[in-house]
Amino acid sequence: MAGVHGSYFRERCVGNRPLGIRSMSNRVHIVGAGVAGLHCAAVLRSNGVRVAVYEKSDAVGGRMRTDQVGGFLLDRGFHVMQSGYECAGSRVDFGSLGARPFRSGVRVIRLAGGTPEVLTYADPFRSPLAALGSLRNGNWFDLLRVGALRWRLVHQDVNASFSSGDASTHRYLRELGFSQDFLKRFFCPLLAGIFLESRLATSERMFRFVFQAMARGKMLLPRAGIKAVPERIADFVGREHIRLGVPARAIDSRRVLIGDRVEDAAQIIVAHPTVGASDSRSVWTLHFDAEHSPAPGGYLLLNGDYELGKNAIAHLAVPSDVQPCYGADGRALVTVTVVGDAAQALGLVEPGAVADRVRYELGAWFPQSVNWRILAVQNVSGALPVREAGSGLKADTPATSSEILSCGDHCLHGSVEGALRSAEAAAIECLNRLGIEPAPITHTY
Ligand SMILES: Cc1cc2nc3c(=O)[nH]c(=O)nc-3n(C[C@H](O)[C@H](O)[C@H](O)COP(=O)(O)OP(=O)(O)OC[C@H]3O[C@@H](n4cnc5c(N)ncnc54)[C@H](O)[C@@H]3O)c2cc1C
């Protein structure tokens, strides 16, 4: 399909590659250097298109940033890469990022008469023997249902997850027969930390999509922190094409406002969310420096007593058990997730109040936590777009006729996969408009 700018590019192409593009007006301008903007730029670059990426902050990565604090690597919010995502799994070379996996399965901690007990729910397909031990943790029917659901989703096409039913995850799981107790103990704390909401109001489509990815692949942490992924994509794009600390605004499909200067472009692509706080989720993340790991084994530790309005912590991870570079001087990094609605339900607004509450809850699980030093209390607003029941979530962004192209997880669903897929859709639409036949995407980062 030749679009509005097709004739210009066709005149200057050899095969699919445009030549002799000299002025800025023949570049595609992309606003935002999160993974979506960067991946979109990379796909365009690999098709021979010149790009200029504008990023208002001081680094690439958007929501995927990592800070170094006292030798520890602190991701901005607990964040993993899922190798089971189709697009992320094939575009990102996790091996070369030195990525290491969390253990499959989870551990659940709960207070029984004030004493903490830890139950391990191993993955029956990857660790069958350990999974047999999980049966001791009661509720066989729920565990068998998890196994059956997992088997079905692993063998199902990704698109099928999005084509049926659009009720809330809570309703979906109840209709599958899971007990209320198992929802509270297992699914609520697990999914609250993924959807960043505690009622499981998120569409069942998102649940199937995420659970399928978890069952197919692993949860990984890159050696240099989560920022390693966007950094890698930025290297592929070429740093000289990315301008940091430069806020930009699309005026129309071919003009962008940079400071007080207007620049012409072959196409503008907006790669950042424009949603307000009410359309997005928030999360608190607290990072602690601990002498030893409180929960060795590389599992995610879920709060088995999780209840909105009663407690704050959804889950805890020890990233340094999985990826030692996250720790410092042999000390452990403990990362605690408090979902925005859980903090709100307890009236926790200030970082100090959230930290006090988290320390109180940790104290009941790990008395030694009084000695842990707080490294950071992060409050991420606009963390994920809201995708509740009835939102009509799709696997891919539909074709668009809008003049200014958009990409980012807000165009699809809140995940790295959503961001990457929407970026590819925007890049392909852009190439079509430029009259360039999109080449298959074969590069990896
Ligand atoms: C705490 C947390 C945990 C998460 N965990 C996971 C996880 O485990 N797995 C998973 O798959 N996903 C996870 N996600 C979601 C994932 O991080 C996002 O889906 C993804 O990073 C979104 O990328 P994006 O490029 O669409 O948007 P963003 O990362 O938001 O990038 C947009 C960029 O545009 C820039 N920008 C905005 N306005 C302008 C402007 N006017 N001019 C120039 N630049 C501008 C911003 O500064 C930003 O850099 C998590 C998110 C958070 C916050």
The ligand as a MOL file (V3000), in Angstrom:
LIG
                    3D

  0  0  0     0  0            999 V3000
M  V30 BEGIN CTAB
M  V30 COUNTS 53 58 0 0 0
M  V30 BEGIN ATOM
M  V30 1 C 6.7590 -1.1820 38.1170 0
M  V30 2 C 6.4990 -1.8130 36.7920 0
M  V30 3 C 6.6910 -3.1630 36.6320 0
M  V30 4 C 6.4670 -3.7640 35.3960 0
M  V30 5 N 6.7150 -5.0880 35.2550 0
M  V30 6 C 6.5760 -5.6550 34.0420 0
M  V30 7 C 6.9370 -7.0160 33.8550 0
M  V30 8 O 7.4040 -7.6790 34.7770 0
M  V30 9 N 6.7620 -7.5560 32.6180 0
M  V30 10 C 6.2610 -6.8270 31.5650 0
M  V30 11 O 6.1190 -7.3650 30.4620 0
M  V30 12 N 5.9270 -5.5210 31.7240 0
M  V30 13 C 6.0830 -4.9270 32.9230 0
M  V30 14 N 5.7850 -3.6050 33.0810 0
M  V30 15 C 5.2480 -2.8680 31.9380 0
M  V30 16 C 6.3430 -2.3890 30.9890 0
M  V30 17 O 7.3790 -1.7760 31.7000 0
M  V30 18 C 5.7270 -1.3890 30.0330 0
M  V30 19 O 4.6500 -2.0170 29.3790 0
M  V30 20 C 6.7020 -0.8780 28.9840 0
M  V30 21 O 7.9270 -0.4920 29.5380 0
M  V30 22 C 6.0480 0.3020 28.2740 0
M  V30 23 O 6.9310 0.8290 27.3120 0
M  V30 24 P 6.4740 2.0440 26.4040 0
M  V30 25 O 7.6040 2.3320 25.4930 0
M  V30 26 O 5.1500 1.7370 25.8170 0
M  V30 27 O 6.2150 3.2870 27.3750 0
M  V30 28 P 7.2110 4.0490 28.3480 0
M  V30 29 O 8.1890 3.1070 28.9270 0
M  V30 30 O 6.3570 4.8140 29.2890 0
M  V30 31 O 8.0130 5.0510 27.4030 0
M  V30 32 C 7.5120 6.2970 27.0050 0
M  V30 33 C 8.6920 7.2670 26.9260 0
M  V30 34 O 8.2440 8.4930 26.3410 0
M  V30 35 C 8.8510 9.5610 27.0340 0
M  V30 36 N 8.0310 10.7520 26.8090 0
M  V30 37 C 6.7880 11.0120 27.3000 0
M  V30 38 N 6.3510 12.2030 26.8390 0
M  V30 39 C 7.3360 12.6980 26.0450 0
M  V30 40 C 7.4740 13.8940 25.2850 0
M  V30 41 N 6.5090 14.8160 25.2410 0
M  V30 42 N 8.6120 14.0950 24.5900 0
M  V30 43 C 9.6130 13.1640 24.6110 0
M  V30 44 N 9.5340 12.0120 25.3310 0
M  V30 45 C 8.4110 11.7780 26.0200 0
M  V30 46 C 8.8870 9.0910 28.4760 0
M  V30 47 O 9.8340 9.8150 29.2250 0
M  V30 48 C 9.2600 7.6210 28.2950 0
M  V30 49 O 10.6590 7.4410 28.2790 0
M  V30 50 C 6.0070 -2.9830 34.3040 0
M  V30 51 C 5.8190 -1.6140 34.4610 0
M  V30 52 C 6.0780 -1.0260 35.6880 0
M  V30 53 C 5.9250 0.4540 35.8200 0
M  V30 END ATOM
M  V30 BEGIN BOND
M  V30 1 1 1 2
M  V30 2 1 2 3
M  V30 3 2 2 52
M  V30 4 2 3 4
M  V30 5 1 4 5
M  V30 6 1 4 50
M  V30 7 2 5 6
M  V30 8 1 6 7
M  V30 9 1 6 13
M  V30 10 2 7 8
M  V30 11 1 7 9
M  V30 12 1 9 10
M  V30 13 2 10 11
M  V30 14 1 10 12
M  V30 15 2 12 13
M  V30 16 1 13 14
M  V30 17 1 14 15
M  V30 18 1 14 50
M  V30 19 1 15 16
M  V30 20 1 16 17
M  V30 21 1 16 18
M  V30 22 1 18 19
M  V30 23 1 18 20
M  V30 24 1 20 21
M  V30 25 1 20 22
M  V30 26 1 22 23
M  V30 27 1 23 24
M  V30 28 2 24 25
M  V30 29 1 24 26
M  V30 30 1 24 27
M  V30 31 1 27 28
M  V30 32 2 28 29
M  V30 33 1 28 30
M  V30 34 1 28 31
M  V30 35 1 31 32
M  V30 36 1 32 33
M  V30 37 1 33 34
M  V30 38 1 33 48
M  V30 39 1 34 35
M  V30 40 1 35 36
M  V30 41 1 35 46
M  V30 42 1 36 37
M  V30 43 1 36 45
M  V30 44 2 37 38
M  V30 45 1 38 39
M  V30 46 1 39 40
M  V30 47 2 39 45
M  V30 48 1 40 41
M  V30 49 2 40 42
M  V30 50 1 42 43
M  V30 51 2 43 44
M  V30 52 1 44 45
M  V30 53 1 46 47
M  V30 54 1 46 48
M  V30 55 1 48 49
M  V30 56 2 50 51
M  V30 57 1 51 52
M  V30 58 1 52 53
M  V30 END BOND
M  V30 END CTAB
M  END
